[in-house]
Amino acid sequence: MQNNRRQYFLLALMLAFFNGGFAQLSVPFKERYKLTLKGDMTIIANSILNRIDKKNSPNDPYNDQSIDAITNDEMDMEYIDIDNDKNTFSSSSAALFDKNEAGKKVVFAGLYWAATYKYESGYKKGEDKFVAFDKTRETFDEVLIKLPTKKEYIPVKGEVIFDGLKDKKLRDVAPYAVFADITELISTLDNPFGFYTVANIKATQGTLLGGTAAGWTIIFVYEDESMSEKYIAINDGFGGASLNSIDIKFKNFETPSKGDVVIKMAASALEGDYQVDGDLVMFSSSTQPSFSNIKTFTRKYSNFFDSSITVEDEYFRYRIPDSKNTLGYDAFLSTLRNHNNSIISNNATEATVKFKTSGDLFYLFFCALSIEAKPEKVKEPQDNTKLVYVDNTFKGVDKDTNIEVARLELPTQNDKPKEVVSDSKPEIKQNTVAAINQTTETPKKQKSETKDNAKQTPKDTTTPKVQPKPAIEAVTDSKSKQVVVKAEQKQSKPVTEEPKSSSVATPSLEQKMNIPNTPKGYYIVVNVFNERVNAARFMMKLRQDGLEPDYFINPENNYLYVFLTYYKNKEEAEKAKETKYNNRYLEEMWILTINID
């Protein structure tokens, strides 16, 4: 089996070099997007082809990374299709979650999809001959995407970066790559975080010379004022890596003049086989011109493209299916190791990423960098006024027009700073007073009950005797010029203990909630999480069981509530709970009333 794999690989490699297809770029890489901002970038990705055999369907993850792992040219490949939708023939999902989601704003989102697509399906005839079973080849520049919290797909038409069938050097494999800017679609979402599903990506099924592979990647650029300045640039093109490398240059940035320089890279490629070594990623900069090999904890420097999808040195698990071995589709995002600024240093202005191989064929179509940038200097506004002293008063006069623009009182020696009078009572809105009284006053009955029970209940030394007062903030009403006192009301935490597992949060004991931007109704909730990645894992399992879970976030505690569905009618919700959602979910569930008084 190992010898056969090598024979297929060498045949494809010899064919490629004979045709000269990998000696040059098919489409030179160029800049798609560039921006410097406080924020960063991230990706999600998944494959849409998988092996099929007697024991497994394409929807079952393929995780073989052993020395005997079979590659995609030795097995029949079929579409992954997870959504149980008759209108799709291929579909897979991936979840976008991050820290401080409330502080992040997506400013750019780009969807890439790519595949080897010579014909609809093919098979191997003899030892080294691959022929078409179905010669159909349709257009591939339009796919479907389902956004977080949405139930319907949206068609997306993209720009074809490359079509290998039109290139005589690559027509036997016929790889393609497409790009679509989906920023406008994402901007319509109240919350861009959650599951994305991409469907109807076309690829060759069965077998093909060198193997068949397909998948998709979404790159997100987001703004976050709590983060440092980043230079972010996205380049795309198409090229088969060989001993003649693909070099992508990044310019017009400047790293900080001191301190550590943080650099992050993302890229996607086709046909990076797990078992075939030789593909390299190398990096150089204007401050460190010699090239350094790049590696991560999951990717060896000598076999960087290895049929996996990784984010920050971990296999990206929040996908459906979440195959560790994607059989030919590669995507990664990783913070590069730059100990003591060894690959890029302070005051750097250029960087080059080099892709090459001595053995493993792969087709690169996307590469992006995020580099720590020197903070932009804030220009102070120029003062175009001059002060004129008249009658104990300074008058501000525009230097160009001599028009008075300000009047400043000149303080005298008898003037003293105004004291803050403690007895002064600012005007307080009536409903605010009620809120303050409600949170600060203790009912007399409750006090008496506390005294009665004091003898029976031992003292809890861990509980403070004095309850903290609500935070009160004084703000100025711009219209009335009055000071308004605002009370910050905090919801009491549930008294139940949090489970030992940190993945599940303690659910709220309330049966009613007000959640902004959420349809009103009666929700069948099945779990609550304080960690998004664990919520994604739980939802992934539910989807594998044929359910269609969704979620909302409680702004009071930032917990994520996973629900199966919701009803406008309370009786229908109670019936669903009694019947265990028609026996589709046998674990615990409860009803939460959302946005209904």
C-alpha positions, 0 to 999 in steps of 0.5 A: 500500500505504501509503495502504491501511494509513492507510485501515484505521487511520483506519477503526479509529480513527474507529470507536473514537472514535465508540463512545467506547471509548478515552475511558475505561478499560475496567478501571481499573488497580489494584495487583496486587503490591507489595514492598520488598526487596533485589533487582529485577524482570525480564521475558521475553515473546514473540508467538504470531501471525505473518505467513504468506506463500509464502516464510515460515511463522509460525515464521520471524522477521519483522524488517522495520522499513523504511519499507515494513514491512507491518502486521498488518492487511495480511496473513494472520496465523497461530499460531506453533507451535514445539514439534512437539507435537500437543496444542498449536496455538500455542506460543513460547519465551523464555529467562530468564538473568541475572547471579549466578543462584545468588544470586537467589531468585524471590519472585513470578512473574506470567504475562500473556497477551493477544490480539485475539479476535473469532472463530477466523479471518476475512478481508477482504471488499472494501476495508474489510469484515472478516468471519468465516471461522470464527465459533467463539470458545472460552474463553481463560482457560487456557493451557499452560506448560513450565518450564525443564528440564521436558519436559511442559506444565502447565495454567495457569488465569488471571483474566480482566482484560478481555473486549472481546467483552462491551463493545459499544464494543470488540466489533469488535476484541474484545481480552482480557487474562488474568493468572495467578500462577505463583509456586508453580510456579516455586518447585518448580524447583531452578533457575528460569533457562532456557527457558519455553514458553507454548502454546495462547493463543487469538487471531483468525487471518487478518485483523481490523479494525485487525489481530490480535495476541497474545502473553505476558509473564512478570514475575519479582521476585527477591531478591538480598542483594547488591543495593540496596533496591527498591520494586517495584509491579505494576499491571494493568487494561485501557484503550485509549490516546487523547488522554485518557490512561491515568494509573497512580499509584505511592505509598507508597515513599521514594527515598534521601535522597542519591545517584542514584535508579535507576528501571526500568519494564516494560509490555505492550500490544496493537496498537502498530504499527511504522509508526504514530506518536503513542503516548507514555509520560510520567513524573512524580514528587512531586519533579519534577511536570512530565511527561517523555517517555520514550524508549530507544535502541530506542524513539522517544518519539513512537512508543514502542509499535512492535511490539517486545519489548525488554529494557534498550535491546536487542531481546530476542533470546533467544526462539523465534522472535525477531522484531524486528517482532512485528506488534502485541504489545509488551513492554518493560523498561528503566532510565529515563534519570534523569541528575542525578535529572531525572525523580525525585529524592531523598525522592520518595514518589509517581510517575505514568506516563501513556500517551496517543496522537495516532494509534497505537491500543494497548491497555495491560494491564500496568505495573510500576515498580522504584524505588531505595528508602531502606534500612529502618532495622534496629531494635536489640533492646531490652535488658530486663536489668539487671546486679547485682554479686555476689561478683566476678560480674555477674548479668544480671537481667530488669527485669520478672521479676527472674529471672537470665538471664546470668552474666558473669565480672568480669575481674581485673587479673591476668587476661591475654588467652589466647595462641594456642599455635602448637603446639596441634593441633585435632582434624581429621576423618580424611577431611578430613586425607586431602583436605588431604594429597591436595591438598598432597603431591607424589608422589616419582615426579612430583618425579623425573620433573620433575628428569629433564625439567628439562634438556629443557624450557625454563623457563616464566617465566609459571608460579609456582614455588610452587603455592598451598596449598589454602584452609583454614578453621577452623570450630566444630562446634556439637555437639562444640565442636571446631574442624574444618579444612575444605579447599577443593578446586579442580578443575584447569582443562583444559589446552586453550586457550579458543576466541577466541570468548568465547561458548564455554567450555573443556569439562571433560576429565573424563568423569565429573561429580557435578551436584546435582539432576540425573538420573544418566545418560550425557549427549550434550553438544554445547557448553559456555558461560560466558555464559548469553545465548550458550547461549540463542542456541545452544539457540535455533538447535538448537530451530529445527533441530527438536532439543530441547536442555537444559542443566545447570550445573557448580557447579565452574566455573559453566559451562553444558553444553548436551546433546541428551539422556541415557540410562540405558544407556551402550551406548545413549549410545555408539550415539547418538554413533556415529550422530550422534544418528541423523544429527540433529546432525552436529557434535562431541559427547561423552558425560559420565557424570553422578552415576554412580560 
